[in-house]
Amino acid sequence: MNVHFIAIGGSAMHNLAIALSRKGVHVTGSDDEIFEPSRTRLEKQGILPESIGWFPEKITSGLDAVILGMHAREDNPELLKAKELQIPIFSYPEYLYEQSKNKYRIVIGGSHGKTTITSMLLHVVNALDLNVDYMVGAQLEGYDCMVKLSEEAQYMILEGDEYLSSPIDRRPKFHLYKPNTALISGIAWDHINVFPTWENYVDQFRIFCEVIEPNGKLIYNSEDATLKSLGEEFEGKLETKAYKTPQYRISDSGTIMTYDGKEYELQIFGAHNLQNLVGAMYLAESMNISNHDFLQAIRTFKGAGKRLQKVVEKGSFTLFKDFAHSPSKLKATTSAVKEQYPSRNVVACMELHTFSSLRKEFLPLYDGAMNAADEALVYFSPEVVAHKKLAPLSIEEVQSAFGGRVKVVNNTEEVLEFIREKNWNNSVLLMMSSGNFDGIDYDQLGEELTLGLSE
């Protein structure tokens, strides 16, 4: 097999390229920019393009397939050559389906919690030494590649993103996977540049349910009102199973969860995390993993990468970083930290960074999202707003949208000044962003703040 990647340097694309190369496929690729860590990973696998740019001469009739990344444009010269030669062209999700169409496919969808649920399931699968194929959208600790493809594995676990498949395929990725078992964790309007109305966004999840294989299974979070209604729509058409937050209490190390009359000590915390855990447990049932075996194995799970990840802890101070950026994620994460540390001063800082979050019409959805924190700061960069070709935002507009006692700044130095002036004894600092506040090194910040703190 000979497969060529157009835009091989993307975070998803380079993982698939490495996975296919490891499977024995001859992989080539091109891109007009390749950043770290993609560059080093592709080089280590021996498939880093020799030169940066697009080279139509790489597209020959000897190719079995071309995989097209979202980063490429419709007029890409390699894409045009592939069309001319009538070489089969696949989007990233289409090719994943091609590689797994003879396997039992488990697909995790939802506006939030996808990566956490996927990583919980993989943690248990690894603990029980089961062989599965997978695709995860984020980098998880302990993995050097977030895609695995093999001939032997019976199951394929896929994180189901609702964003578009490719420049020439405007379908959401998760519409292409045709799951045998699907899970939806929650629905909260996102990607408003692609799905301009709430109703249009919800429809994408309805279509996802419709492409579940006949006699397939839908697992959904019944504490989400929109999702509960959607799940009930498919009763009788599919096997449906609702889940909700289990009974639990806070412990010094995390959480003690009660299930089926037994207690399980966990290292994670927060109602949202425990909701995710029950969803993952129900997915494991479809792989013939018992609830008890799942709960025994999940006790050593410490969390998914960048999801409530502990950066530093010293005495009565803890610094977390989190990928939270949408209103629902922000609310769930802030509430979880305050519930876990009720007697500490919880300071939450978040960065408006995504296209949706920086749109004026989206901002009102953030109303009250950080109310659980004792102190809250929101940062946005006017330069990023301009780069995304969006209408300028004022500090007053952002402040009005968030409400409460939220401080709003538009300069990274003001973020650091806000943080550095505080006494961090008996406190928690929560840094939430899909970026890094335009250059803040969390590890370095953690070291700085712990200097002089008592053990």
C-alpha positions in Angstrom: 0.0 0.0 0.0 1.2 3.5 -0.9 -0.6 6.4 0.9 0.2 10.1 0.5 -0.9 12.8 3.1 -1.7 16.3 2.0 -1.0 18.4 5.1 0.8 15.6 7.0 1.9 18.0 9.8 -1.5 18.4 11.5 -2.0 17.2 15.0 -4.4 14.5 13.9 -2.9 13.8 10.5 0.7 13.1 11.7 -0.6 10.6 14.2 -2.5 8.7 11.5 0.5 8.8 9.2 2.7 7.3 11.9 0.1 4.6 12.7 -0.2 3.6 9.0 3.6 3.5 8.7 3.8 1.3 11.7 1.2 -1.0 10.1 3.5 -1.5 7.1 2.0 1.1 4.7 4.5 3.1 2.6 3.7 6.7 3.7 4.6 10.0 2.0 3.4 13.5 2.7 3.6 17.2 2.2 2.9 20.4 4.1 3.6 24.1 3.9 4.5 24.2 7.7 5.3 21.5 10.2 5.6 22.5 13.9 6.7 20.5 17.0 5.9 18.0 18.2 4.7 16.7 14.7 8.1 17.4 13.1 10.2 15.3 15.6 7.6 12.5 15.6 7.5 12.2 11.8 11.3 12.4 11.6 11.6 9.6 14.2 9.3 7.4 12.1 11.2 8.2 8.9 8.4 9.9 7.1 9.1 13.7 7.6 9.0 15.4 4.1 12.4 16.3 2.8 11.2 19.8 1.8 8.4 22.1 3.0 5.8 23.0 0.4 3.4 21.3 -2.1 4.9 19.1 -4.8 2.4 17.8 -7.4 5.1 15.5 -8.8 4.7 13.4 -5.6 1.2 12.5 -6.8 1.6 9.5 -9.1 -0.7 6.7 -10.4 1.3 4.4 -8.0 -0.6 5.8 -5.0 -3.5 3.7 -3.5 -4.9 6.7 -1.6 -4.5 10.3 -0.8 -5.6 11.6 2.7 -6.5 15.2 2.8 -6.1 17.3 6.0 -8.2 20.3 7.0 -5.2 22.6 6.8 -5.0 22.2 3.0 -7.1 24.4 0.7 -9.5 23.3 -2.1 -7.0 24.6 -4.8 -4.1 22.7 -3.3 -1.9 21.6 -6.3 -1.4 18.1 -5.0 -5.1 17.7 -4.5 -5.8 18.9 -8.0 -3.3 16.4 -9.4 -4.8 13.6 -7.3 -8.3 14.4 -8.8 -6.8 14.5 -12.3 -5.3 11.0 -11.9 -8.5 9.8 -10.2 -6.7 8.6 -7.1 -9.1 7.8 -4.3 -9.1 10.8 -1.9 -10.1 10.4 1.7 -10.6 12.7 4.6 -9.0 11.8 7.9 -12.2 10.3 9.4 -13.1 8.5 6.1 -9.8 6.7 6.2 -10.2 5.8 9.8 -13.6 4.2 8.9 -12.0 2.3 6.0 -9.4 0.9 8.4 -12.1 -0.1 11.0 -15.2 -1.1 8.9 -14.7 -4.8 9.8 -14.3 -4.0 13.5 -16.7 -3.2 16.4 -16.6 0.6 16.5 -17.1 2.5 19.7 -17.4 6.3 19.1 -17.4 8.9 21.9 -19.1 12.2 20.9 -20.2 15.3 22.8 -19.3 19.0 23.2 -17.2 18.2 26.2 -15.7 15.2 28.0 -14.8 13.2 24.8 -11.1 13.0 25.5 -11.6 12.2 29.2 -14.1 9.4 28.5 -11.9 8.0 25.7 -8.8 8.0 27.9 -10.7 6.4 30.8 -11.8 3.6 28.6 -8.3 3.1 27.2 -6.8 3.2 30.7 -9.1 0.3 31.7 -8.4 -1.6 28.4 -4.7 -1.3 29.0 -5.0 -2.4 32.7 -6.9 -5.5 31.6 -4.3 -6.1 28.8 -6.9 -6.1 25.9 -5.8 -5.4 22.3 -7.8 -2.5 20.8 -7.3 0.0 18.0 -8.0 3.6 18.8 -7.9 7.3 17.8 -7.8 10.0 20.4 -7.9 13.7 19.6 -5.4 14.9 22.3 -2.0 13.7 23.4 -2.3 11.4 26.4 0.5 10.6 28.8 2.3 7.3 28.1 1.4 7.3 24.4 3.9 8.3 21.6 1.1 8.1 19.0 -2.6 8.7 19.4 -3.7 6.4 16.6 -3.3 2.7 16.6 -4.3 0.5 13.6 -3.8 -3.3 13.4 -5.3 -6.3 11.7 -5.8 -8.2 14.9 -7.8 -5.9 17.2 -11.5 -6.6 17.4 -12.5 -3.2 18.7 -11.8 0.4 17.4 -12.3 3.2 20.0 -12.8 6.6 18.3 -13.1 10.0 19.7 -15.9 11.6 17.7 -15.3 15.2 16.9 -18.2 17.2 15.4 -15.9 19.6 13.4 -15.7 19.3 9.6 -13.9 16.4 7.9 -11.8 18.2 5.1 -11.8 21.2 2.8 -13.9 19.3 0.3 -16.0 17.3 2.8 -18.1 19.6 5.0 -19.6 16.7 7.0 -18.7 16.5 10.7 -16.1 13.9 11.4 -18.3 11.8 13.7 -20.9 11.3 11.0 -18.5 9.1 9.1 -17.6 6.5 11.7 -21.0 4.5 11.8 -20.6 3.3 15.4 -21.9 0.0 16.8 -21.9 1.7 20.2 -22.0 5.5 20.5 -21.9 7.8 23.5 -22.8 11.4 23.7 -21.6 13.2 26.8 -23.4 16.6 26.5 -24.4 19.2 24.0 -23.3 22.8 24.4 -23.2 25.1 21.3 -19.7 25.3 19.8 -18.0 25.9 16.4 -20.4 28.7 15.6 -18.4 29.6 12.5 -19.6 26.3 11.0 -22.9 25.8 12.9 -24.5 29.2 13.0 -27.5 28.4 15.1 -28.1 26.3 18.2 -30.7 24.2 16.3 -28.2 23.5 13.5 -25.6 22.4 16.0 -28.0 20.0 17.8 -29.0 18.5 14.4 -25.4 17.3 14.0 -25.9 15.1 17.0 -29.2 13.8 15.7 -27.5 12.8 12.5 -24.8 11.1 14.5 -27.5 9.0 16.2 -29.0 8.2 12.8 -25.8 6.7 11.5 -25.4 4.3 14.4 -25.4 0.8 12.9 -28.8 -1.2 13.0 -29.3 -2.8 16.4 -26.6 -0.5 17.7 -26.4 1.1 21.1 -26.7 4.8 22.2 -25.4 5.8 25.7 -26.2 9.3 26.8 -25.9 11.7 29.7 -29.5 12.2 31.0 -28.5 15.2 33.1 -28.2 17.2 29.9 -31.8 18.3 29.1 -31.2 18.6 25.3 -29.4 15.3 25.2 -32.1 13.6 27.3 -34.7 14.7 24.8 -32.5 13.5 21.9 -31.8 10.1 23.6 -35.5 9.5 24.2 -36.2 10.2 20.4 -34.2 7.1 19.6 -35.8 4.7 22.1 -37.2 1.9 20.1 -34.9 2.6 17.2 -31.7 1.7 19.1 -30.8 0.2 22.3 -30.5 3.2 24.6 -28.9 3.6 28.0 -28.9 6.8 30.1 -26.2 7.7 32.7 -25.9 10.3 35.4 -23.6 11.4 38.2 -23.1 8.5 40.7 -23.2 8.7 44.5 -19.9 10.0 45.8 -18.1 11.9 48.6 -14.9 13.9 48.6 -11.7 12.3 50.1 -8.2 13.7 50.6 -6.8 11.8 47.6 -9.8 12.5 45.3 -13.2 10.8 45.5 -14.9 7.8 47.1 -17.6 6.6 44.7 -20.4 4.2 45.7 -21.7 1.9 43.0 -23.9 -1.2 43.4 -23.4 -1.2 47.2 -19.5 -1.1 47.0 -17.1 1.8 47.5 -14.3 2.6 45.1 -11.5 5.1 45.9 -10.7 7.3 42.9 -7.9 9.8 42.2 -10.1 12.0 40.1 -12.7 14.5 41.4 -15.7 16.6 40.3 -19.2 15.6 39.4 -18.5 16.1 35.7 -15.5 13.7 35.9 -17.6 11.1 37.7 -20.4 11.5 35.1 -17.8 10.8 32.4 -16.6 7.7 34.4 -20.0 6.1 34.4 -20.4 6.8 30.7 -17.0 5.1 30.1 -18.1 2.2 32.3 -21.2 1.6 30.1 -19.0 1.7 27.0 -16.8 -1.0 28.6 -19.9 -3.2 29.0 -20.1 -3.3 25.2 -16.6 -4.9 25.2 -17.8 -7.5 27.8 -15.9 -5.7 30.7 -17.9 -6.0 33.9 -18.7 -2.9 36.0 -16.6 -4.2 38.9 -13.6 -4.9 36.7 -13.9 -1.5 35.2 -14.1 0.3 38.6 -11.2 -1.7 40.0 -9.0 -0.7 37.0 -10.1 3.0 36.9 -8.9 3.5 40.5 -5.4 4.3 39.2 -6.6 6.8 36.6 -5.2 10.3 37.3 -6.9 12.2 34.5 -6.5 12.9 30.8 -3.8 15.2 29.5 -4.4 18.9 30.1 -7.8 18.1 31.7 -7.5 19.3 35.3 -3.8 18.4 35.3 -1.9 19.2 38.4 1.1 21.3 37.6 2.5 21.8 41.1 1.4 21.1 44.7 3.2 22.4 47.8 1.7 22.6 51.3 -1.7 24.2 50.9 -1.2 25.5 47.4 -2.1 23.6 44.2 -1.8 24.8 40.5 -4.0 23.1 37.9 -4.1 23.6 34.1 -7.1 22.7 32.1 -8.2 22.8 28.5 -11.6 24.3 29.5 -12.6 27.1 27.2 -16.4 26.8 26.4 -19.0 28.0 28.9 -20.1 24.5 30.0 -16.5 23.3 30.4 -15.6 26.4 32.3 -18.5 26.0 34.7 -17.9 22.3 35.3 -14.2 22.7 35.9 -14.5 25.7 38.2 -17.3 24.1 40.2 -15.3 20.8 40.6 -12.2 22.5 42.0 -14.2 24.6 44.5 -16.2 21.5 45.6 -12.9 19.6 46.1 -11.2 22.5 48.0 -14.1 24.2 49.8 -11.9 25.8 52.5 -9.3 27.2 50.0 -9.3 30.4 48.0 -9.9 29.3 44.5 -8.6 31.7 41.8 -9.7 30.9 38.3 -8.0 32.4 35.2 -9.3 31.7 31.7 -8.3 32.8 28.2 -10.8 33.5 25.4 -8.9 31.9 22.5 -11.1 30.0 20.2 -13.0 31.5 17.2 -16.4 30.9 18.9 -15.4 32.3 22.3 -14.2 35.6 20.7 -17.4 36.2 18.8 -19.6 39.0 20.3 -22.8 36.9 19.8 -21.3 33.9 21.7 -20.0 35.9 24.7 -23.4 36.1 26.6 -23.3 32.3 27.0 -20.4 32.8 29.5 -22.8 34.5 32.0 -22.0 33.1 35.4 -19.6 30.4 34.1 -16.9 31.3 36.7 -19.2 32.1 39.7 -17.9 29.1 41.7 -14.5 30.6 42.0 -13.6 33.0 44.8 -11.7 35.2 42.4 -11.8 35.1 38.6 -9.9 36.7 35.7 -10.5 36.6 32.0 -7.9 37.3 29.4 -8.2 38.0 25.7 -5.7 39.2 23.1 -6.8 42.0 20.7 -4.2 40.7 18.3 -5.7 37.3 18.2 -9.2 38.8 17.7 -7.8 40.8 14.7 -5.9 37.7 13.3 -9.2 35.7 13.3 -10.8 38.7 11.4 -13.4 39.2 14.1 -15.0 42.4 15.4 -12.9 44.1 18.1 -13.8 43.3 21.7 -13.7 45.8 24.6 -12.9 44.9 28.2 -16.3 46.3 29.2 -18.1 44.0 26.7 -16.3 40.9 28.1 -16.9 42.0 31.7 -20.6 42.5 31.0 -20.9 39.0 29.4 -19.3 37.1 32.2 -21.0 39.1 35.0 -20.2 38.8 38.7 -16.8 39.9 40.0 -14.7 38.8 37.0 -11.7 40.9 36.2 -10.9 41.3 32.5 -7.5 42.1 31.0 -6.1 42.1 27.5 -2.3 41.9 28.2 -0.4 38.8 29.4 1.7 40.9 31.8 -1.5 42.0 33.6 -2.4 38.3 34.0 0.9 37.6 35.7 0.7 40.8 37.8 -2.8 39.7 39.0 -1.3 36.2 40.0 2.0 37.4 41.5 0.4 39.9 43.9 -1.4 37.2 45.8 -0.5 35.1 48.8 -0.9 31.5 47.7 -1.1 29.8 51.0 -4.3 27.8 51.4 -5.2 28.5 47.7 -5.8 26.9 44.3 -4.8 28.5 41.0 -6.7 27.2 38.0 -5.4 28.2 34.6 -7.9 27.4 31.8 -7.3 27.8 28.1 -7.0 25.9 24.8 -3.9 28.1 24.4 -1.3 29.3 26.9 -2.2 32.9 27.7 0.2 34.0 24.9 3.3 32.6 26.3 2.8 31.7 30.0 4.9 28.7 31.0 2.8 27.0 33.7 5.7 24.9 35.1 7.9 28.0 35.5 5.0 29.9 37.0 4.3 27.1 39.5 7.9 27.0 40.6 7.9 30.8 41.1 4.7 30.8 43.2 5.8 28.0 45.5 9.0 29.8 46.5 8.7 30.7 50.1 5.5 28.7 50.7 5.4 26.4 53.7 5.4 22.7 53.1 
